[in-house]
Structure formats: structure tokens, C-alpha cells
Amino acid sequence: MAALSLLFAAAPALAADNLRLASGLSFTDDSSANFPIVGDHLDDADAGAGHATLLFIGTAHCWNTNREAERVVALYPLFRDRMRFVVIDVDHPSEAQRPLLDAHYHGLIPTVVVLDPRGAVLYERAGETAATRGDSAPLSTLLNKAVGD
């Protein structure tokens, strides 16, 4: 039993987890110097492979990225057990994230991509998913579709 515990403890994470907002974010101007999402395993990039995936692409110094990050972080507790979250800072992507960035980033931020469990794109668009700060309903609808709810 101890060997089994060691095996699982050594297994790499597949996607970002423990997501939360960075401190000191502005939601009205581009003054925030920090990437808006912090957490564990932010360099991971496993998308698809039997799990729905939310791919969030953004950068620091962008209040639109901050507002969309706020939606992602608000929905994370509701979906973290049913889908993967991949968070990419376009200014500092990991080597593992580069193929996803090349495939889905078209020069505009924030970009949100929702993949179904087969890896098919259900949604891919730059810009915020809602017009009002704090409105996570449109993004929630997309995520529910991806997980089959």
C-alpha cells in the first residue's frame, strides 16, 4: 500500500490546480504587473485526452485578461473535478504549453478555448466571455457543455 501511495505522489500533475487570483489586480486599467492567475502546476499543458479542458491565454498589464481570469477562478471550484484547466501567460509559456499556444493563440488576449473530452474545440475566441465584470454565466454554460451537463 505504501508503494502505491508513492507511485501516485510521484505522478506529475496534468493541468493547473489550486487556482486563485493574484493580489493587486486592477479591473479598470492596465496597471497590474502580475499575471492574474496564480496556483500550482501552471506550466502544465495536458489538454483533451479524455477530459474536457478550459484553456485560458492572457498576460499581465491587461484589465480584460484580469476580468476574464476572475471568471475562470470563480468557476474553477465548480468544475475542477470534471475538467482540466490550462493557464498560459503568453509572455512566459512553458515548453509544454507552446504547442497549445501555437494552435490556439492568434495574437489577441484574453483568449478562451473550451475543448470537449475528445479534444474537439467547442469554443475558441479572443475577448471576454461576458460584457459585465463578474458575470460568469456565459462561461459556465460553455463549461457545462464541455463536461456534458
N, C-alpha and C positions, 0 to 999 in steps of 0.2 A: 504494500500500500504506500509506503514511503517513496519507493521508486516511481510510482505513478504520480505522486504529488510533485516530485522533482521534474518529471517529464513535462507536466503542464506548467510548472513555474518557469521552465526554461523556454517554453514556446513563445515565439515572437508575437507581438500584437499585430492585428491585421489592419487596423484603422485607428484614427484618433479617438481618444476617450477622455472622460473627466473634463468635458468642455465647459468653459466659463468665459465671461468677458474680461478682457484686460482692464486694468484700472485706468482712470483718467481719460476715457474716450469722450470725444465730442460728437454729438449727433446733429450739429448745425453748421459746422465748418470743417476744414481740412487740417486742423491743428494737431490732431492726435498722432504722435510719433510712433506709437506701438501698433503692431498688428493686432486687430481687435479680438481675436480668439486665442486663448491660452488653454493648455491641457496637456495630456500625456500622449505620447506616440504621434505627435503632429507630423512627423516625417514619413509616416506610413502611407501607403497608397494602394491598398488592395481594394479594387472595385469589382463588383459583379461576383462571379464565382459562387453562385447560389444564394447570394444575399442582395437585397435592394441596397442602393448606395446613394447618398447625397454627397455631391462634390461641390465644395464651396471654394471659389477662387477670388482672392482680393489682395489688398495691400494696405499698408499704413498710409496716413495722410489722405484719407478718403472717407468723408462722412457717409456717403452712400454705402460703402463697404461696411462701415460701423453699424449702420441701421439694419442691413441685411444680416450681419453677424448676430445682432441682438435677436433677430427672429430665429436663426439657426440654434442659438444657445437656449432660447426659450423652449423650442421643440425637442431639443436633444433628450431630456429626461423621458419624454413620452415615446420616443422612437429608438432609443439606444439599444434596446434588446431585440429589435426587429430589423434593423438595418445598420449598415456601416456609414460612418462619417469620415470623409476625406477632406482635409482643410489644407489649402495651398496658398502660401504667400508668394505672389508672382516675383517678388524681388529676391526670395530665398527658397526656391523649391529644392527638395531633396532629389537625389538621383532617381529614387524610386518613383517620384511624382512627375518627372519630366515627360514620360510617355502620355500621361493623362493631360498634362498641360498642353503638349503639342496637339493632342486630339481635340481638346475642348475649349481652349482659350484662344479667342480671336481678337485680342487687343483691348477689350473693354472690361471694366470691373464695376461692381462685382459681377461675377458670372456664377450662376447656379445651374447644376446639372443633376438630374434625377435619373437613375438607372434602375431598371427592373432587375429581378434576380438572375435573368439570363444575360444581363449586361446591355440590353437594348435601351436606347435613350428614350425616356418618356417626356423629358423637358430639358431644354438647353437654351438659356437666354441670358444675356447681359442686362444688368439693371436690377432694380429692386423688384421683389415679387409682390409688393403692395405699395400703394401711394401714401399710406399713413404710417408713421412710426408706431411700432408696437402691434401692428395688425399682422398676425402670423397665420390667419385663416387661409389665404391662398396657398401658402407654402405647406401648411398642414394638409390641405386637400391633395396636393401633389404627392406628399409623402405617404398618405393613406392609400393612394392609388398604387404607388410603388410596392407597398407591402401587402397589397391585396385586401385591404379593408373596405 
